[in-house]
Amino acid sequence: MHPVNKSFDRPSPVRTIARVGVLALAAFAAMARGEPIAADPWARDIEQLARRVDAPPGARIEVEVGALDSRLKLAPCARITPYLPSGTRLWGRARVGLRCDEGARWNVFLPVTVKVFAPAWSAARELPAGTVIDASHLALVEVDIAADPGAPIAQPEVAIGRALVRAVHPGQALRQNDLKPRQWFAAGDTVRVLTGGTGFAISAEGQALNPGIEGQLVKVRTEGGRVVSGRPVGERRIEVAL
C-alpha cells in the first residue's frame, strides 16, 4: 500500500480528494503505460469523481491506494481514464476504475481506502455489548468516520440511556447501528397518529397493532377502524406519510 496524505485548514471535500488522489491514481496509470508520472492531466477527472464524496468541513483526508493485480498484462495505452464504478462511493474501502481509451481496450479496478478524520463522539473506554450509555462513556475525539458505513451520532443525547448491541472500543466512533433501537410503545398502546402536508396537519388516536420500534414500520388501527402504517417518532407517536 502506498499512503498519500494531505491535510488542509477547512478544505472543501471536493478539492481535498482531488488533490490527494490525483498523484496516486496518476502514478498507477503512468506505471501501466510505462511512462513517467505526471499528475496535472488527471486533476479534472479526479475532481469530478470527488464530487460524490461528502466530507464534513475541516475534515482531514487520507487516501491509501492499493496495487493493480501483479498478474495483469496490460497492453500499452496512450490515454487512461479514471472513473468511479456505478454504485461506488469514495468512502472507506472502495475502488476506482482505470479504462484505456486510446491504443488498447482494457478496463481494470484499483483498490483505494479513503479515510476521513473528523471529531466524533466516541467510546472513552472499552464498552461491552449491552452497556447502557451515560455521559462518562463518551468523548469527542478525532476518528476515521469513514471506517464504517454507519452514521456517527451527531449529539451525545442521541445515545445516552440506550444500550449497545455490540462492543465498542476506546477511540472508536459511536454510530447509530451500534445502538439498540428504541421502543416507543408496545402493541395495544393508544398512540397519536400524525400526518400532514403543505399548510395542514392532522392528528388522531389509534391502537398500535405491533410494537413501535425505532426505524421500523408499525400498523395502527384508528378510531374509525381504518388500519394505517407509519414510523414511530417518539413516545406513543407515529407519523404517516401521505
C-alpha positions in Angstrom: 0.0 0.0 0.0 1.2 3.5 -0.7 -0.4 6.1 1.6 -0.9 9.6 0.1 -1.6 12.1 2.9 -2.6 15.7 2.8 -4.3 18.0 5.3 -5.7 21.5 4.9 -7.4 24.1 7.1 -11.1 23.7 6.5 -10.8 22.4 2.9 -13.7 21.7 0.6 -14.1 17.9 0.3 -14.0 18.1 -3.5 -10.7 19.9 -3.6 -9.2 17.8 -0.9 -9.9 14.4 -2.5 -8.9 15.8 -5.9 -5.5 17.0 -4.6 -4.9 13.9 -2.5 -6.0 11.3 -5.0 -4.6 12.7 -8.2 -0.9 11.8 -7.5 -1.8 8.2 -6.5 -4.1 7.5 -9.5 -1.8 9.2 -11.9 1.1 7.2 -10.6 -0.6 3.8 -11.3 -1.9 4.9 -14.7 1.6 6.1 -15.7 3.1 2.8 -14.5 0.6 0.9 -16.6 1.7 3.0 -19.6 5.4 2.6 -18.8 5.7 6.4 -18.7 7.0 8.9 -16.1 4.4 10.1 -13.5 2.6 13.3 -14.4 -0.3 14.4 -12.2 -1.7 17.5 -13.8 -3.6 16.0 -16.7 -5.7 13.9 -14.2 -6.8 16.7 -11.8 -10.0 17.5 -13.6 -11.1 13.8 -13.8 -10.3 13.1 -10.2 -12.2 16.3 -9.1 -15.3 15.0 -10.9 -15.1 11.7 -9.0 -14.6 13.6 -5.8 -17.9 15.5 -6.1 -19.5 12.3 -4.9 -17.7 12.5 -1.5 -19.5 14.3 1.3 -16.8 15.0 4.0 -17.5 17.5 6.8 -15.8 20.9 6.7 -12.3 20.8 8.1 -12.0 17.0 7.8 -8.5 15.6 7.3 -8.4 13.3 4.3 -6.1 10.4 3.9 -6.1 8.1 0.8 -4.3 4.8 0.6 -4.0 3.4 -2.9 -3.5 -0.3 -3.5 -1.7 -2.0 -6.3 -3.0 -3.4 -9.5 -3.1 -7.2 -9.7 0.5 -8.2 -10.5 -0.8 -10.9 -12.8 -2.3 -8.3 -15.2 -0.6 -7.9 -18.5 -1.8 -4.6 -19.9 -1.2 -3.5 -23.4 0.3 -0.1 -23.9 -2.2 2.7 -23.7 -1.9 6.3 -24.8 -4.9 7.6 -22.7 -6.2 6.1 -19.5 -9.3 7.5 -17.9 -10.1 7.0 -14.2 -13.8 6.7 -13.3 -16.0 5.8 -10.4 -17.8 2.4 -11.0 -21.6 2.5 -10.7 -22.8 2.3 -7.1 -19.3 3.0 -5.7 -18.7 5.8 -3.1 -15.2 7.1 -2.4 -15.6 6.5 1.3 -13.8 3.8 3.3 -12.8 0.8 1.2 -13.6 1.5 -2.4 -12.3 1.1 -5.9 -11.6 3.3 -8.9 -11.8 2.1 -12.4 -9.0 2.7 -14.9 -10.1 2.4 -18.6 -7.9 2.5 -21.6 -9.5 4.8 -24.2 -6.7 5.0 -26.8 -4.3 2.4 -28.0 -5.9 -0.7 -26.5 -9.1 -1.8 -25.0 -8.9 -2.8 -21.3 -10.5 -1.9 -18.0 -9.1 -2.6 -14.5 -10.0 -1.7 -11.0 -7.7 -0.1 -8.5 -8.4 -0.6 -4.7 -8.4 2.6 -2.6 -9.1 3.3 1.0 -10.4 6.8 1.8 -10.1 7.8 5.4 -11.9 10.9 6.7 -10.7 12.1 10.1 -13.1 14.4 11.9 -14.3 15.0 15.5 -16.9 12.5 16.5 -18.5 11.1 19.7 -16.5 8.0 20.6 -16.1 5.5 23.3 -14.0 6.9 26.2 -13.1 3.3 27.3 -14.0 -0.3 26.4 -17.7 -0.6 26.2 -19.1 -4.2 26.1 -22.3 -5.1 24.3 -25.3 -4.3 26.5 -23.7 -1.3 28.1 -26.3 1.4 28.8 -24.6 4.6 27.7 -24.1 7.6 30.0 -22.1 10.8 29.5 -19.0 9.3 31.1 -18.8 6.7 28.3 -18.3 9.3 25.6 -15.5 11.6 24.5 -15.3 13.9 21.5 -12.1 12.9 19.6 -10.8 12.8 16.0 -11.5 9.5 14.4 -11.9 8.0 10.9 -15.6 8.4 10.3 -15.3 6.6 7.0 -14.1 3.4 8.7 -17.7 2.1 9.0 -20.7 2.8 6.8 -22.9 3.6 9.7 -23.5 7.3 10.5 -21.7 8.6 13.7 -24.1 10.0 16.2 -24.3 13.8 15.9 -25.2 14.6 19.6 -24.4 12.6 22.7 -28.1 12.9 23.8 -29.0 10.5 21.0 -27.0 7.7 22.7 -27.4 8.4 26.4 -29.8 5.9 28.1 -29.6 3.5 25.2 -27.9 0.0 25.2 -25.2 -1.1 22.8 -25.9 -4.0 20.5 -22.1 -4.7 20.0 -18.9 -3.9 21.8 -17.3 -0.5 21.1 -13.6 0.0 21.6 -11.8 3.1 23.0 -11.5 5.8 20.4 -14.0 4.1 18.1 -16.8 6.4 16.8 -20.2 5.5 18.2 -22.7 5.0 15.4 -26.4 4.7 15.0 -26.1 1.0 14.2 -24.2 0.4 17.5 -27.3 1.3 19.5 -30.3 -0.8 20.2 -33.3 0.7 18.6 -35.7 2.4 21.0 -39.1 1.0 21.6 -41.5 4.0 21.8 -44.6 1.9 22.7 -46.0 -1.6 23.0 -48.6 -3.4 20.9 -52.0 -2.5 22.2 -51.0 1.0 23.4 -53.0 4.0 22.4 -50.9 6.2 20.1 -51.1 9.6 18.4 -51.2 9.3 14.6 -49.7 12.4 12.9 -49.8 13.3 9.2 -49.8 16.5 7.2 -48.7 18.4 4.1 -48.2 21.9 2.9 -50.4 24.2 5.1 -52.2 21.5 7.1 -51.7 18.9 9.8 -53.9 16.1 11.0 -53.8 14.3 14.4 -55.8 11.3 15.5 -55.7 8.5 18.0 -55.4 4.8 17.3 -54.4 1.4 18.8 -50.9 0.0 17.9 -51.1 -3.4 16.4 -47.4 -4.1 16.9 -44.6 -2.7 19.0 -43.3 0.7 18.0 -39.6 0.0 17.3 -37.4 2.9 16.1 -36.8 2.7 12.3 -39.5 0.0 11.7 -43.0 0.4 10.2 -45.8 0.0 12.6 -49.6 -0.6 12.0 -52.2 1.3 13.9 -56.0 0.9 13.9 -57.6 4.3 14.0 -60.8 5.1 15.9 -62.8 4.8 12.6 -61.5 1.2 12.2 -59.0 2.0 9.4 -55.5 0.4 9.6 -52.6 2.7 8.7 -48.9 2.2 8.6 -46.3 4.7 9.8 -43.0 5.2 11.6 -42.6 5.7 15.3 -41.1 9.1 16.0 -41.5 9.5 19.8 -43.3 8.4 22.9 -46.6 6.9 21.7 -46.4 8.9 18.4 -46.2 7.8 14.8 -46.0 9.7 11.5 -47.9 8.6 8.5 -46.7 9.7 5.0 -49.4 10.9 2.6 
